[in-house]
Amino acid sequence: MGWLPLGFVSGGLAFLEYCVQVPANRIDYKVFGGPFSLMELKVI
């Protein structure tokens, strides 16, 4: 197996993690009713 398919798999996993992380951060943000401020989310 070459490096190119492994790179696509790794990039795909990173993209999926990003798609899950962004809505979770939005839910936790104070403006949307969550407990954390913007600075607290950046530190976390």
ChimeraX attribute file (.defattr): number of C-alpha atoms within 10 A of each C-alpha:
attribute: neighborCount
match mode: 1-to-1
recipient: residues
	/A:1	5
	/A:2	6
	/A:3	7
	/A:4	9
	/A:5	10
	/A:6	11
	/A:7	11
	/A:8	11
	/A:9	11
	/A:10	11
	/A:11	12
	/A:12	12
	/A:13	12
	/A:14	11
	/A:15	12
	/A:16	10
	/A:17	11
	/A:18	12
	/A:19	11
	/A:20	10
	/A:21	11
	/A:22	10
	/A:23	11
	/A:24	11
	/A:25	16
	/A:26	16
	/A:27	14
	/A:28	16
	/A:29	18
	/A:30	13
	/A:31	12
	/A:32	11
	/A:33	10
	/A:34	12
	/A:35	12
	/A:36	18
	/A:37	12
	/A:38	13
	/A:39	9
	/A:40	10
	/A:41	14
	/A:42	9
	/A:43	6
	/A:44	7
